[in-house]
Amino acid sequence: MTDDRAPILGLVLAGGLARRMSGADKALVKVGGRTMLDRVVARLAPQCDGLILSANGDPARFATFGLPVVADSVEGFAGPLAGVLAALDWAAANRPGVAWVASAAGDSPFAPRDLVARLRAAAMAENAELAVAASGGRAHPTSGLWPVALRDELRRALVVENCRKVDRWTARYRLATVAWPTAPFDPFFNVNTPEDLAEAERLAALAGD
């Protein structure tokens, strides 16, 4: 269980393969004149005690953000859990005072500005080991709160058990799920296709930023 004073490290998961976007770095695609990554960073950074990016490949493409870029330690593009593990390992090595990492998806440009506060509060209230976001009746486990203390268990799940599905792993623990409203727009709307990108342009006007 977390508390309301412990520092939390922020993590933007920007390491997807973007198969439906012609292999483009989705996080660097622009919505309303700004990259999605810029939007997520602007929303998540004020909520956390530091921020890192999870991404594979050449980290230089993110140099303008001035943030640590952490690559997966698990081979084979093992999905968002590998990014979470890399962040937990980075926190243990570089920020020993941090017990929790809060993640947001790099292709969800309208992440809520109260994401970390609400996840932390739910984890405290429910004595939960993990917390994830939800909206519209669907969980969004790439937006979650992850304890550094579980990094070895996560590593075993990924490397030994070949566990790739986030909800399969989180189901092993006491999990708090926090729901956000979907009006006037779903804050966890994510961009996977060119059609989604067109919708994101429309939503950017509603978001007001």
N, C-alpha and C positions, 0 to 999 in steps of 0.2 A: 504494500500500500504506500502511496506517495503522501506528502504533506504539502501544505500551502506555502512553504518557505523554501523548499529544496530547489536548486537550479535545474532547469530543464533545457537540454540541447535540442535545437530545431534541426530537422532533416528534410530536405526536398529530394524526393525520389525522381531523378531525371534520367534514368538509365534504360528506359524501354526501347524495344526494337522498332517501334513505329511502322509495323508491316503495312498498315492501311493508309499510311501517309507517305508512301514511296520511300520509306527508309529515312525520312528527314528527322532531324533532331526536334522532336515535337516541342520540347521546352523552349526552343529558340524561335519557334514560329510566332509571328506577331498577331495580336488581337487588339484592335482599336489602337494601332500604332505602337504598341509595346509588346515585347516578347512575353509569352506566358510565364516564363521563369521570372522575369522582372516583376510581374504581377504577384506571383506566389511569394517571392522573397519579400516584397513590400508588405504583404499581409502577415506572413509568419514571423519575420524577424522581430517585430516589436513584442511578440508574445513569449519570446524565448531568451535564454542566456547564452547567446551565440548560435550560429547557423552553419551547417555544412551541406554540401551537395553530394548525392550519390549518383555517380555516372561512370561509365566505362569508356574506353577510347582515349583520345588525346584531351587531357584536361585544359589545354590552352584555349579551347574554344569558349571556355567559361571564365577566362581571365579577367574580363571587365567587371565581374561581380566581386572579385577580391575575397572569395570564400574558399576554404579548403574543399578539394574535390576528392572524394573517397571512392575507389574502385572496388568491385566485388572481389572477395577472396575465394569464393566458390566459383569454379569454372562452369562454362556452358550456359551463360545467361539464365540463371536459376530463378529469375523473377524478383518481385519486390522483397521477398523475405531475405534474399541475399544482400540487397541494399540495406535492409534494416540491420542485419548481422554486421556488415561492414561498419555501419555507424556506431553500433554498440561497442565493437572492438576499438574503434577510433576514440570513443568517449573514455573507455577504460584506460587507454594509453596516454591520452592527451588532456583529459578533463576528469581527473579522479574524483572530484567533488560532485560530479553529475551522476545521478542514479537513474535518470529517465531520459529517453529520447522521444520527442514528438515529431511525427512524420506528416508530410503533406505531399500530394501527387503533383509533379511538375507539369502535368497536362490538365490540371483543374485550376484555371486562372482566377476563380472567384471564391477561393477557400475562406471560410468564415473567420472573422477577426477575433472571435471568442473561442476558437477551436481548442487551444491549450487549456484555458481556464475551465471550460466545461468538461473536458476529458479528465483533468486533474480532480475536479470536484466530484465527478462520478466515481472515479477510482477510490477516492477517500470514503465517500458515503457508502459504497458497496463493498469495501474492503477487497477490491478486485486486484488481480495481478496484471491485467491488461485492460486497455480501454480502446474502443474503436467508434468511429462516427457512423451515422446512418441518416438517410433521408428517403422519403417516399417509399417506405417499407423495405428498403435495401440497405445492407451494410456496406460501408466503404472502408475496408480494412487497410488501405494504403494511407488513410488518415487516422492515425492511432497514437497511443501512448505505450512505449515499450520499455521494460526495465532492463538496465544493463546487467543485472544479476542473472538474467535468463540467457545470456549470450552463449554459454557452453551448451545448454540444452537446445538452443536454436541451431547451433553448429552441427550437433549430432543429428538433429532432424533433417537438415539439408544434406549433409555429407554421407551419413550412414543409412538413413531411412529414405533418402531421395524424396522428402516431403517438399512439395513446391506450392501447394495451395495454402494461402494465408489462413483461410477459415478452418482448414483441417488442423493447422497447428494451434491457432488460438483456442480451438474447442477443448484443448487439454487443460486449460487454466480457467480460473475465475475471471470472467470477462464482463466488463461494463460496456453497454452499448448506449450511445447518446444520440438522440434523434434531433435533427434540425428541420425547420419548416422548408417547404419547397416554393413558397410564395414570398416575394414576386418572382423569384427564380431559385433553382436548386443550387446551393453553394458548392455542391460537389459535381456539378456538370463537368464532364471531361471530354476532351477533344481526341477522337480516334480516327475520324474520317474528314474528307473535305467538306461534307455536309455539316458535320459538327462544327467545323471552323466557321462556316457561314452563320450558324446559330450563335456561336460565341461572340461574333461581331455584334449581333443584335443584343445579346445579353450585356455586353460591355456598357451599352448606353444605359441600361437599367441599373447596373451596378454603380454608375456614377463615378467611375475612376478609369 
